Amino acid sequence: MSSATSEPKENADANSKWLEAHYDPLANLYTFSSCIALADLHGDGENKLVVGDLGTGVYNMKLKVYRGTSLVSENTLLDLPTGLVAFLMDQHEPRTPAVAVASGPFIYIYKNLRPYFKFTLPPLEVNALEQEVWSQAREDKIDPMSLKEMLEGIREKADVPLSVRSLKFLMLEPQEMEAYVNLHKQQPVRRQTVITCIGTLKKNMADEDAVSCLVIGTESRDVLVLDPEAFTILHKMSLPSVPTFMDVTGQFDIEFRITVACRNGNIYILRRESTKPKYCIELSSHPVGLVRVGKNVVVGCTQETLHGFTQKGKKLWTAYLPAPITTMSLMDHHARGFQAVLVGLTNCQVHMYCDKNLVGVIKTPDMVTSICFGRYGREDGALIMTTKGGGLMVKILKRTAAFEDRDTTPGPPAAQSVRLNVPKKTKLYVDQTLRERESAVAMHRAFQKDLYRLRLASARAYVKALESSLTPMSSSLSEPLKMNAVVQGLGPSFKLTLNIQNTAACRPVMNLAVSFLYDESLYSMKSAFFKIPLLIPGLNYPIDTFVECLSDKGISDIIKVFVLHEGKSAPLLTAHINMPVSEGLAMA
């Protein structure tokens, strides 16, 4: 084993709250957070680390127990462990907990690190047609090919699924079927479910050393509560999908709540009084971790997000992560009354979240696959992690470490979340509120009446503008035009520029003319009427003309501009130009 080495300088600030107690990169531990627990197995006040090691995934699965930095016990497991918990199953002295390891359809109970009891899940109902088909095969009434055809027909139509034996048979090649049938036809058909997750539930007291029941989730979409002594099923609940993660709180005899994340991407909340889910939380992506913090539930999802929900399913917040989640666990420091969520990420970091605030980051030499926080040995604040390469890492929280409630990531200032000092309601406000309540109908009718008048006035003005062609765009579909006018100069000579544009998609406009109407005693123009050349769609055509002011009395008037089409009496566009006051003659 190698001792902890000093980390790079850039990691010093991130890990300043933790002491490097132990790091063994060659521990050969391959496990998940659901298969790791801390427990005082011998009643001596010194907690041990219990690990369900997956080995290679095919063989070498073991139950390992660590004391400090050394391995003190190993027990061989027959199948892959799916969950591991430590619980008190009786009131006998000394009060030493038992270890329950879920593996396949079995729960192996260990007391004093020795095998004590094996619980087997009850078998499921077998399809009657499937049993009949296999009984015919046992009596050699049908050949393997006919057996395959009949089983395929049963699989498509039957409500009860086929057994594992039949499903494996349907996957075989034709040359392998006869040997498989001869090997299994004499055995009865059975359908057995397996355990997907496991937890503990206090029996009738909330004390830390109270007797606990086992709670297991199965592949058959059931949640079972087992008696801690007789290991009989006390309560059975059904789910719409297969449970994958589970969190349990409360007491079985009083009131309990089980929060279950399922494979269909939903989270269901089960209560004591019902056998079906009480609440449902629909997620946008599949859950990869579930942790209860106080009365709230924190869920990690595959979209690199962390969501907070109430125990009734109301969404509270969302935090976005820099990398996908590998594992999640609860950090509950009883001595300081501090709770946080530990989230292992694929970028070799472990983030600590207090609600949606990131309060700490731990950098690790390898990607973390399991996390456990609690009392290890005689130290209360121990953080135990295993890595993807099989390493074992132990850190101890410094007694001087302090976690701030605010987020350490850059973002809006803290003052943004401070509540405003809203003044109290005055007597005038209360009187106005009472008046609005009493006269609500009359006020609504007066508002609607004024609104109808405004709409009517707007409609009349719009119709008038259309009839007189005063709009800046023509209403004609055959000649869609747009025009604006600009006046330049101080006087007495003004330059008048008309910008005309054809807004049609691809059709040119021709045979247009422009006419000016003005007071001839005030203004004069060289030509008050002239034709417009062909207008290409999308191009702006500036047309310039000069206006001479004849009055020296400092007055001005309106010049009306009409865009006409040959053969039509109504103008296509009309513009009223408010001429500025001439300053040239007045200064002269």
C-alpha angles and dihedrals in degrees: 000000000000124000123234114282128209113272126225119282093252089061094049096086094044094051098035091110093058136067118220101236102165141348123181112174090185099054091115093220115155110178147117134239091262090060099051129080143162118226142157094239097175101037093241096121093254116113120220129206113242116195131183100212116205092203110194093336091252104050141359094057109162144173106231129190122199128197111193105317098334133084109239104173143021131188123183117238121210096214141014112294115236097182143359131200136170116220143161110248101180144014095247122130130276093046098227119158125235124228120232118198118191112211124163109314092338139083114207114206119204125191120187086358091297128112108266110163141354120213118199123201112244113259119257128239113282122221108256093215090051091053091050092051093051091047088056090050089051089056091045092242093133133035124234094261092053089046090054093050092049094047091050090053091049092048093055097049109024123102092208111068122237122261123257090255092060094043091053090047091054090054095056128103116249093253091055098049100082094053091048092051093048090051098050108024095090093056122084118254113254134178114206128181126210135223117258102177139004137200142160132250126194111245104218108329133058095216118126091240095044124127113268135204123222117244116198134183118211139202088245089070095255133128114209129193112206129204109247095224109030095027092223123146108265098176136008127199130181129221132197091235142020113286118235106168127027139186122188130195136169133032126297096225094046115026134322140177125205119196112200130186112206138199093252089070095256133114119220128197117210125199132199097249098055139053093210129062116283097201135016129206115198114208128202091227138015119287119245098179141014128197131171116220111186107307094338131085122222116202127190116208137196091249089074091258136127118210130195121209136176119242088261094055102261113145114238108174147339128221122195118220129210094229141015118286121252101178143348135207142166122257106205113173103186095185092060098029089236125145129182141156118249113211121189115208135196091244090073094260135119114209124202116212126191101192102315094330120105103225101171146005125209118196117209132193091236138020112284118234101176136023132191128174126190145077112339118179102331095324116104100198103054122146115199122191136173122204136218091255092056098262126149119219128186123187128178123213112239116241089230094051115121127188120207120221092224125087116265093205118094113264144112118342120269090244088070091070095047112112116245119247096242112193120240121265112272126221090251090055092049091048091050090049091052091048091051091050093050096043099035095121095047092046091050092050092049090050092050091048092053090045092053090049091052091050091049093049091048092049092049092049091049093050091048091052091050093049093050094038091236094143118106089237126051120245093215114111093204095051107031103182137168124199139179131174132217126194119203131184143051098249174254083096117045130186112221116198122190116197109202123182133182107225096188119122099237110338122101122221122224142168095052130146138187124222129186125208117195145141105279092203090062105032139027130196129190091227124012093184131042139150126253121227123238111298116224114209115264098011124115115229114200112202115192129199135162127236122199120207111220100186127083095190095094096248131132138194143191124276114205119213121200126191106205136188122214112259095018124101097198116074120241094218134012127194129184111208116200103213117216122240112272111243099181101076093039092058091046 
